[in-house]
């Protein structure tokens, strides 16, 4: 029986770890998790914010996901979107999901991320 999502893994090109840290830590406000030594040798980064775990793994022939993406719930989405934009991240608002406010952003290697907050019931 499935009980939870442990983490979501996205791909990234070799040598992109510092750019990923700048986005996921400095812009999104996540913290970097240490990888076990055997996995750290492969490169990449792991990040966490509360129960959200994102792993960025290195792929030699990397191509960013354009449609596939994690959907990340946030609180106070207006302020959070403003925070990202003020720090130089793209923020593209989308009103096509009923009952939610949401926007999309891209990490520095082009992976698509969705941020959403349910609207309060009327």
N, C-alpha and C positions, 0 to 999 in steps of 0.2 A: 504494500500500500504506500502510495506517495504521501509524504507529510509536509514537505516544504521545498522551496528552491534553495539549494545551498549557495550557489553562485551562478553568475552568468559570465561566460568567457567571450571576449572580443579579440580580434586579431590586430596586429600592428607590425610594421616593417622593422627590420633590424636597425638598431641604433636610435630608436625613437623614445626610449625610456625617459629621458629628461623632459622632453616635450609633453609626454603623457603625465608625468608628475606635476608639471606646471598647470595642466588643465584639471586633472582629477583632484589634486590637493589644493592648489592655490585658487582655482576658479570655482570648482564644485564644492569644496570644503570637506572632501573625504580625507581619510588618513591612509598612509601607505602601510600595508602589513608586510612583515618580513616573510620571504618565501623560504621553505626548507632548502638547505644547501644543494641537494641534488637537483631540485627544480630551478633554483636561482641560476645555476650554470647555463640554463637554456635562455636566459634573458627574460624580459617582460616584467610586469609589475602587478601586484595585487592591491586593491583598495577597498576600504570599508567606510560606511556611514550608517551607524545603527545596525539594523538587520540586513542592509544592502551590501552585498559583496560582489565586486566586479574584478575579474581577472583579465589582464591583457597579455596574450601570448604572442610570441614572435613567429611570424611566417615569412620565409624567404621570398615567396612570390605573392606577397600581400596585395589584396585588393579590398578597399573599404566596403563594408556592407552598406548598400544604398537604401534598401527596403527593410531588411531585417534589423531589429533594434530592441534593446531593453526598454520597457516602459517603467519609469521610476516615479513613484508617488512622492509628492512634496506637500508641505504645508506653506501657506502664504505665498502662493505661486507668483503673484504679481511682484512681490519683493524679491523672490528668488530669481525670477527672470531678469529683473532689474540688476541684481548682483552680477549675474553672468554677463549681461550686456556691458555693464560698467567696467568689467574686467577684460573686455575684448572678445568675448565669445559670441558666436552667432545665436540669435534667438528669433525663431520664426513661429509666430503664434498661429494656431489652427483652431477654428471653431466648429469642426465637423464631427466631434464626438459628443452626442447629447449627454447632458448631465455632468459635464466636466469642463474645466479650463485646462488648456494644454498648449505646450510649445515644443518645438524640436530644436536641437542644437547638434553640432558636430564636434567631435574631439579633434585634436590637431592632425590626426592621420586620416580623417574623413569618415569615421564611424558615426552613424546616426544614433542619437539618443532622444527618447521621448520623455518629457516631464509632464505629469498630470496631477490634478487635484479635483476630487469630486466636488460638485456644487452642493451646498446645503439644501436639504429638501425644502420645498416651498410650503 
